[in-house]
Amino acid sequence: MERLFPVQDEDIDYESIYEVLFQLYSNPINLNKASAETLQASYLLSPNQITSILSYREKFGPFLSLYELQAVPHLDLKTISQILPFITLDETESNFSKNLFRRIFEEEQAYLLFRHRRVWEPRRGFIEVDSSSTGKSSKPYLGDPNDLYLRFRIQHPRDFSLGLTLDKDYGEQFTWDPQTKRYGFNFLSFHFTKYFTRNWKALSIGDFQVQFGQGLVFGAGYSLGKGSETVPTVRKSSIGILPYTAAMEHGFFRGVGATYQKGSWETSIITSIAPRDGRSLVILDDFGNEIETISSLGQSGLHRTMSELSTKSRFQEVNLGGNIQFSNQNKFQIGSNFLVTRFNQPWIKSLSAYNRFDFSGKSNWAGSLYFNYNWRNFFLFGESGVSKSGGRGAVMGFISSLSKEFDISFVWRNYDRDFHSFYANSFSEGSRPINERGAYIGIQLKPNTTWKLNAYYDFFKFPWLRYRVYSPSNGFEWLARFSYFPSKKLLAFIQIRTEEKDRNVNDSGAPSLPYVVLPIKKSNGMISLEYHLSDNLFLKSRILASRVDFNSEITHGFMILQDIQYGLDRWKITVRGALFDTDNYDTRLYAFENNVLWTFSIPAFSGQGMRYYVVGQYKFNPQLTAYIRFARTSYTDREQISSGLQTINSSHQTESTFLIRYMIHR
């Protein structure tokens, strides 16, 4: 997961990325049936390796054993060991002589899990204050500090998936109140998806996501993009309709989605009516009548205070869309997307210079055409779209293995400043594909089985103003990673990344222009050593550093960490100790952390202090497994952490996570 994940940034929805990739792990790819598109969606193989697998299968017939992979050209032992958990030769077909309800009831891939998380130091939001003339005290946060999560899922690959997710964030009230749409847990998500019923490839009811083309219209809420895997992750795959199983309270459809397949043609349609959090503003029309408008839509999913609770499910979003796609199994794919979105109130943002061309109104539509073409060792792809405003967006590129030692990728994109697509998640430098032009080139050089170089360079322009950048601007970013793995037990790498963008200079109060824009240059470095001392003992040591040059001021950050992991048959324990020292928030450092199952974290560290955690896992029996995590961050440069209602009047913050999973074996 860490290797595939994009460069760390707070705008990235890590949970959705983790969830989708974990589903690929939970449902291994059938190597004897997989197309080039399916194999590419795993991000584990180069174009050359995919072509070799398909050619071998065409020449010699279906694989009889996974050991046979050693005979496939361009597949080395390291690659084979990496892909083994994600592939299978089993048909895993259900016994369709039994009815669906019986198959669901007898399915062995079923589990129930419960997770509890908590920060133990009291935040200001949980402290009672005198808030009335009567002297009665109350707490700003309506609920308790406990974060509760419950999930049930039962599935069988290529047959069905049924799931229920319940979530209550810290500070939210655990109560039954239909008026505010709270039913114990604050968030409820349900899905039922049936696969391969006659010509119906997928039928989904409840919450789901959609991904077709390169994400200009349907982006499925996640995109890998730029990261240390510089070649395969830049291209998205048309994986179609997939169940939504994360706990994020936005970015999914709620309704019905279906895909009908006839020969090489597929037709999909989606209908969705979903509640949206948001704040309203009353304005006067030309005739003096009051009109309620949407001033902002929320994405945090937090409903801890009366103010936040007032935004819960305040508005309604209706979506109607579809896709038509033609596929030649391993060579060519072409398709078209269309999505109409309508709100029950007009969305009119508070006008400012940078958002002048953002969406405004009650309805929007976006449509696109896309293609994928596999020619020898080249995977070519592209998508071009237009929205109701007339704004256009386009992304094109290729991935290629020029030889077994050298892979290359290229992506060009151009998004108008008024291109509006609410569920887009295509390749971009910004968090949305809007107001951007750029070109990316990535390479992977592997001269032998011991050394590997990954690198990319990305140049981008923003033709219009952006948040905190009040002028047209441009920038660049590059990354280089040298990896050394002399054996299966040792991995070492050095990674350097530099990014330069423009940013507003803070107002000094001097009589001058309202905004001065200067380039800010950020550089990050990492040295890592991972070593398996034995089958049971694993060590990881890392040094991270950062440097920021802005407005003639240079600041630095530094972090050193050590991981130790030890496990036996039934239990495993992971320990980390880390020290960090940064001059300010701009020089913050992100560190990937181990966590309990189905939980993900890449926290940012700034200031001075230390971080340590312990993660334990114990398997009581084949059905019951428990996970527990204890973590603490201690600061030496402050006596107060965070601000506002999140303030902790302490120099340390302590977190705990407990998860228990019960596998329902019948």
N, C-alpha and C positions, 0 to 999 in steps of 0.2 A: 504493500500500500504506500509506504513512504517513497519508494523508488518511482512509482507511477504518478504520485500526486504532483500538482503544479507548484510553482514557486509560491511560498507562503505569503498570504495577503489577507487582510481582514474582510475584504469584499467577497471572498470565495465561500460558497456554500459547501463546506467540507462534508457535512453529514449526508447530503444528497449524493455526492460523489462516492463516499464510502458505501452507502446503502446499495447503489446500483452495481458497483464492482463486487460487493459481497454476494449479490444475487448471482453473478456469473460464477462465483466460487461455489455457491450452494447448488447450482444446477450445471454440472460439468458438460462441456461440449462433446457431442458424439462425433468422434473423429472420422467415422465412416460416412457421415451424412452432412457434415459441415461444409458450407460454401466458403468462398474466399471472403465474403462480407462478414460471415459469422466468425471466422478465425481472426479477421482484422479487429473485430469488436473487443477481443480480449486484450489488445495492446501488448501481447507477449511475444509476437513473432514479426520478423521483418518480411517485406514483400518477397524476397528471394526464398525465404523459408516456407512461406505459404504456398508459393508456386511449386516448390519441390514436393511438399506434402500432397498437393492435388495431382501433380504429374505422376508421383509414385503410386497413388491410389488408382489413377486411371490406367496405368500400365500393368500393375500387378494385382488389382482387385482390392477388396476391403482388407483392412488390417486385421490380422488374426490375433496379434498380441501387441501390447504396448512396447515390448522389447524390440519389436520390429522397427521402431523409430530410429534406432541406431543405424539402420541401413539407409535412411533417407538422406540424400545429399544436403549439405549446409546445416544439418542439425548436429551441434556438438553436445557433449554430455551435460554441460552446464545449462544449456537451453532446455534440454529434455527434462532435467530435474526441476526446472522452474515451471514448466507447463504441466507436469504430471498431475498436480492437484486439480487442474481445471479441465481435464479431458477424460473421456471414458470411451470404451468400446461397447458397453452394455446398451441394449436397446431401451431399457427402463420403460418399456411400454406397459400400460395398465392392462388388466384383464377385462377387456371391454364386454365380455359375456355377462359381467355383473353390472347392475345399474349404478348410476353416478353416486347416489347417496350411500350405497354400500361400499363403493370404492373409497369415498371420503372417510367413512367410518373405520375402514380397515387399513387405511394408509399408515405406514410406519414413519414417514417424514413429518412428524407433528411435534410441536413443542410449545411450552408455556414458559414465559420468563417474566420476572419482576425485578425492577431496579430502583434503588433508593440512593439519592445523592444529597449532600448537605455541606454548606459552609458553616462551621461551628461558631466562629466569632459573630456576635450580633451586628447586623447592619443597621444604619440609622432608620431605615424604613420599618424595622421591627420594634423599635423603641417607642414606648407610649409617650405622647406629648399632650399638654393641655391645649385643646383646640376649640374650646367653646366658652361662652360667657358663664356657663353653669359650673365650670371647673371640672367637667368630666374629661377624662383622658382617653385618647384613642391612638391607634397605630396607623401610620400612612399605608403600610401594606396590609391588605385585608386578611391574608392567610398566614400560614406558618412557613418556616424556612426549608421545609422538606420538598425535594424534587422527586416526584413519583412517576414511574413508567411501567406500563403493563402491556405485554404483547402476547397474542396467540396466533399461531400460523400452522397451517397444514397444507402440504403441496405434494404434487407428483409431476416431475418434468414431462412436458408435452401432453399433459392431461388437465390439471387444474391447480389453482392456488386460491386459498381462502385465508383471510387474515383480519385481525382486529388489533388496533393500536390505541392505547389510552395514555394520556400524558397530563401531568400537573406540574407546572414550573414553580420554583421557589417564590414565595410571596403571594401566590394565588390561593384563593379560598377553595377548600374541598367542600362543596355544597351542592344541593339539588335545587336548582332555580331555573325552570324552563323560560322564565321571562328574559333572563340574560343568557340563555342557551348554555347553561352550565349544568351538567348531569354527573355530579361527583367530580370526575376528572374534567379539566378545563377544555381538553381537546380530544376528539374522538375521530378515528379514521377506520374505515371498513372497506374491504374489497373482496370481490369474488371474480375470478377470471377462469374461463374455460377455454382450453386450447384444442385445435384440430377436431372439430365436430363437423363431419362431412367436409364441405368446402369452406367452413368458417375457421380461419386460422386462429382467431382470438375473439372472445366475447368477454367484455369486462364491465362489471357493475360496481359502483361505489367510487373509490378514489383511484385515479390512475394518472400516468404520465405518457407522453407521446414523443417519439424521436424519429424524424425522417430527414433525409438530406444532411446538410451541414449546420442545421440548427437555426436558420433564419426565421422560421415560423414555429416549428416544433423542436424545442431544444431539450426536453426532458429534465430540465432543472440542474443539469451538471455538464461540465466541460473540462477536460484535462488541460489542453492547451500547452503553454510553455512550462517546461520543467526539466529535470535532469535526464529524462527519456526524451531526447530531442527530435526523434524521427516519427515513431508510430502514433504518438498521442495528438498530433495536430489534425488528424482526420477523424470525423465522426462517422458512425455507421447507422444505417436505417434499421434500427431494431424494433421499430413499430410501437405498439401499445404494450406497456408493462405496468404491473401493479405498483401503486404508491404505498410504500411501507415505512417511510421516515416519519419523524415527529415534527418536522417544520410545518408551520401552519399556513403556508402559502406556496404558490408555484405548482399546483396540481389541479387536475380537473376532477369534478365530482358529478357523476352522472353515468352515462353509458357510452362505451366505445366498442367498435366492432371492426374486424378486418375479414373481408371475403376474398378467397383466393380461387382463381380459375385458371389453370395452366400457368403461364408466365405472368399473369396479371393479378394485381392485388388492388382492392378498393377498401378504404377505411373511412369511417365516419365517427365523429365524436359529438356528443351533446352534453352540456355541463351547466348546472346551476349551482353556484358556490357562494357562500357568504364571504365578505371581505371586511377586514378591520379598516377603520378610517375615521378621520375627523371631518366635520362639516362646517360650512360657512354660509350664512344667509346673505344674499346680495339682492339688489333691486334691479329689475329689468327696465326696459325703455319706458314702460307704462307705470312704473312705480310699484309693481307687484313684487312681493318677496319670493325668492327662489332659493331652495336649499341646494347647495352644491357640495361636491367632494373637494376638500382642500388638500388632503393627503391620504394615501393608503398606507396602512402599517404593515410591516414585515417582521417585527420582533416576535409576535405571538404572545407577548407578555400582557397579563391583565391583573396586575398586583394592586393597583390603587383605584380609587373611584374614577379618576380621570382616564386611566387605561381601560378600565372596565366599560366606560361609556363608549369606547371605540369598537368593542367586540361585535363582530358580525353586523356592523352598522349598515352596510350596503350589500347589494346583490350584484353578482357578475354572471352574465349568461354568455356561454360560448357555443358556437356551432361551427364545425369545421370538417375537413376531410382531406383525403390523400388518394391519389391514383398512381400506381407504380408498375412498371414493366421491368422484369428481370430475366436476363439470360444467366442462368445459375452462377457461372464463374467468370463471366466476361463483362457484361454490360448491364447497367441499371439506369433507368430514367424515371422521373416522377414529378408530380405537381402537388403542392400544398395550398390550402386555403383555410383561413380562420377568421370568423367574425366575432367580435367581442362587444358586448353592450352592458352598460351600467344602468342601474335604476335611477341614478341622479347624474347630472353632468359633472365631469371632473375638471375643475378650473383651479390651477395652481396659483399661488401668490406669485405675481409676475416679477421676475428679476432679469438682469441682463443675460445670464448664462443659460436660463431655461426658456428663452423666448420662443424657441422652435420645438419645445416639448409638446406632447399630446395635450389637447384640450377638447372637451366635448363629451358626448354621451355614448358614442359608438366608434368603433375602429374596425378596419379589416386589413389583412395582410395576406399576400399570395406569393408563391414562388415556383420556379422550375429548377430541378437539380439533376445531376448525373453523376455516375461513378463508372469508370472504365478501367478494366484490368487488361493491360497489354504487356505480355511477357513479364518483366520484373518491375513494371510501372503501374502504380495505382493512381489514376487521375480522378479528380473530383471537383465539383463546383456547384454553386447554387446562386441564383439571382432572384431578388424579390422586390416587391413594391408594396407600399401601404396606402391607406386611404388619402393621406396628405399629399401623395405624389412623390414622396421621398423614396429613394431606391437604396437597396443594399446588395452587395455581391461579394462572394468569397470563392476563390479558385486556388487549386494547387495540385501537387503530386507528391507521392512517396515512392522511392525507388531504391533498389539494391543494384548499384552499378557493378558490384562484384561481391564475392562472399565476404570481403573485408571492409567494404565501404557502402554505407547507406546514406541517403540524402532525402530531405524533405523541403518543400517550398510552399508558402501560402501567401497569396495576395488578397487584400480585402479593401473594400471601399463602401462606407456607410454614410449616407447623407445625414445632415444635421436634423432633418425632419422625417427620418425613417423610424416608424413606430411599430414595434412588434413585441407584445407583452410577454410571450412565452419563448422568445428567441434566446439562444445561448451559443452563438457561433464564435469562432476564433476572433478574439479582440484583445486590445490592451486595456480598455475600460471595462467596467462591470456590465455594460450593455453595448450591443452593436449599433451605435449611433455616433455621428459626428467624428468619424475616424477614417483615415487611410493609412495603409501600411503594407510592408513586405517583410516576410520572415524566411530565413533559410536555416536549416538545421542539418547537422552531419553526425554520423557515428562511424568511427574508424576503429577496426579491430584487427590489427596486423597479425595477432596470434591469440592463443587461448589465455594469455597472461595479462595483456594490456588492452585497454579500451579508452578511447577518447570520445566524449560527447560534447558538442558545442552548438550554439545557435547565435544568430544576430538578428535583431528585429528593429526595423526603423518605422516610425509612425508619425503621423501628422493629425492635428485636431483643427479643422478649418474654422470652427466657431469656438466661442468661449466655453469654459467648463467650470465646474465648481472649484473655487479657490484659484482659478486661472482666468483672469479677466482680459484675455487677448487670445487670438489664434496662436497656436503653439505647435511644437514638434518635440521629438525626443528619440532616444534609442535605448536598447538594452542588449547585453550579450552575456553569455554564460559559457564556461568551459569546465569540464569535469574529467579528470584523469583517474582511471580506476586500475587497480593492480590486484589480481587474484591468482597467486601462484599455486593455490590448492583449494580444495573444497572447503577447507577450514579457515582460510584467511582472506579477508577483503579489506583493502585500503583504498581511499580516494582523497583527492584534493579538488575542491570546487571553488570557483570564483565567479561572482556575478556582479555586473555593474549596470546601473540604470540612470539615465539622465532625462528629466522632464522639467517643464517650467512650473513655477508656483508664485502666487502673490506674496509679496513681502509684507509683513505685518505693518499696520499703520503706525508710523512713529509720531504722528501729531504735527509734523512739520508742514508748513504751507507749501504743498507740492501737488502733483497729480494725484487723483484719488487712489489709484492702484499702480504699483510698480511690480512688474513681473520679471523674475530672474530664474535661471536654471538651478535646480537642485540635483546634485549628483550623489547617488547612494551606491556604496560598494559593500558586498558581503563575501566573506571567505569561510571555508569549512575544511578541516582536516579530520578524517575519520579512520578508525582502525577497528575492525570487527574480527574476533577470533574465537573459534570453537575449540576450547581446550580438550573437550571430550564430547561424547554424545549428550551428556547431561549438563555441561557447564559452558556458558557463552558469555563473552566479555565484549563490551563496546565502549571505546573512548573517543571523545570528540572535543575539538576546539573550534569555536565560532567567533568571528570578529566582524565588525561593521565600521564603516567610515562614511560620514556625510559632509559634503561641502556645499554650503548655502550662504549667500550674502556675505562672502569673505570670512566666514566662520567655519572651522573644521572641528567636528566632534567625532567621538569614537565609542565603540561598544565592544565588550569582550565577554565570552562565556566558555567555561570548561565543564564537561560532564563525564561521568563514569557510570556505565550500566553493568550489572552482574545478574545473570539469569541462571537459575539452577532448577532442574526438574527430574523427577522420577516417574514411575508408572502412573500414580494417582494424583500427584501434586506438582506444582511449579510455582516458583517465586521469582520475582523480578525486583531489583532494587536500583534506584538511581540517586546519585548525589551530584549537585551542580552548583557552581559559583558564577555570578554574573555581575557586571559592572558596566553601565552605559551612562553617557553624559546627559542624554535627554530621550524623549519618546521617539524622535526621528531615528535614533540609532538602536531602536529595540531589536531584539533577536528572537526568532521563532525556533522552538525546539519540539520536534516530534516526540510524543510520549506514549508509552504503553498504557493500556487501560483495560477495563473489564470488557467482556464480550459485547459487541454491538454498541460500543461507546468509543468516541473518537475525540482526540484533542491535540491541537498544535498551538499551545498558548504563546503569547508574546511576553517578553521580559524586558523591563526597563528599570533604571535606577541601580541600586547596589543591594546585593543580598545573596541568599542561597536558596536552593530549591531541592527538595528530596521527596521521594515517594517509594512506597512498597506496594506491589501488586501480588496477590496470592490467589491460587486456583487449586481447588480440591475436587476430585471426582469420587463421590461417595459410592456410586454404582453406575452401570451403563445409562441409567435414566436421569440421575440427579447430579448436577455439577454446581458448585458455588464459587463465586469470585468476590474478592474484597480488595479495596484499594484505599490507602491512606496517603495523603499528600500535604505538604506544608511549604509555603513560601515565607521566608523571614527576611525582612528588609533592615538594613543598617543605616539608611539615609532618611528615614521618616518614622513618625509615630502615628500616622494616619494613612489609611489606604483608600483609594478611590475618592469619589466626590458625590454630592447630592445625597439621595436616599440610599445609595450604595456604600456610603462611607462606613469604614470600620475603624474604630478608635483603638487601634493596636498596630504594632509593627510587624505582625505576622497574620497569615491567613491559612486556615486549616480546612481541608476538604476530605470527605470520605465518600466512597461509593461501594455499594453492596449489590450484587446481582446473583440471582439464583435461576437456573434453567432446568426445567423438567421435560425430558423427552418422553413423549407419550407412545410407548411401544405396546402394541397389542399382541 
